[in-house]
């Protein structure tokens, strides 16, 4: 059974992670995605580390369920072929720096001339205007500029810290995929396409505001310096490893006190209410850490679970892929790639009861489907040969 976006065609000119992951999410959900790449090596992540069979893990994990077409957009024939491809598409996605798409002849005006109802999507680092509009942006640049690195540090006085995952890239991808779906839904109702603009900076700031910008919410009452977060995090060491536990409500705090056999905590004035426990967070986490050192992770998991306290072991990457919970939920799937061999990947996260998403094909080789896709557009053998000659292949 096809996925929920079956029948929609997306032309994808993006590279790296934010754009390709966005379009892969839509491809997993059934959309036909044609990835258009330059002849000089294509998507930059093709040259990344962790290679097998000429494919990098990064490229494989962000470009499955797509077909690859090589076109040289610096030539007239290449641009014309792209416009023919876009004429039958529903969505066009690019992540060039602002102004580049127009200079290449693939800006919104050019695309809308051949496909008036198309959803045109521009993904950028800082947005299309302002003093940073033209600046190149990679994930750590946005982590620093957005305040995310300061949030991770815990206070304005501490050295800023990067998250050890490219959150801005991946968050932008998820935001973009949702926005594209929303724009397609709006088009179904109005008959009109539109331009969806999204920057990594906007995606991260919207993400942070839900929980990390309370002090900046009330205009005029911003703190001169951010109040330091706790010196501790919610990772606890046990007698044989690490675990996490979070007792947020009064009931959970009482359950924790019972489970660790410390009833005196319930009478401690520092911990009598949720507000007091937050005010005295360092003391609370310190006493919790001291007691959790006395037993193994498994013993504490059994005790805390019985007491109704949210908890879990802290797993390494190799442990999580083998954990029974992950196995039972079938979060990870194995597929056979024709060149890279057997792959393990996370399946599409959202599960649809009637139109399941899935993996139909592995990530494509550079230009693997050029002749196939151009042939579908009605290009003659001679035209395809001319395009191949212009791109030097």
Buried (B, 14 or more C-beta within 10 A) or exposed (E): EEBBBEEBBBBBBBBBBBBBBBBBBBBBBBBBBBBBBBBEEBBEBBEBEEBBEEBBBBBBBBBBBBBBBBBBBEBEBBBBBBBBBBBEBBBBBBBBBBEBBEEBBBBBEBBBEBBEEBBBBBBBBBBEEEEBBBEEBBBBBBBEBBBBBBBBBBBEEBEBBBBEEBBBBBBBBBBBBEBBBEBBEBBEEEEEBBBBBBBBBBBBBEBBEEEBBEEBEEEEEEEEEBEEBBEBEBEBEBEEBBBEBEBEEEEBBBBBBBBBEBEEBBEBEBBBEBEBBEEBBEBBBEBBBEBBEEBBBBBBBBBBBEBBBBBBBBBEEEEBBEBEEBEEEEBBEEBEBEBBEEBEBEBBEEEBEEEBBBBBBBBBBBBBBBBEBBBEBEBEEEBBEBBBEBBEE
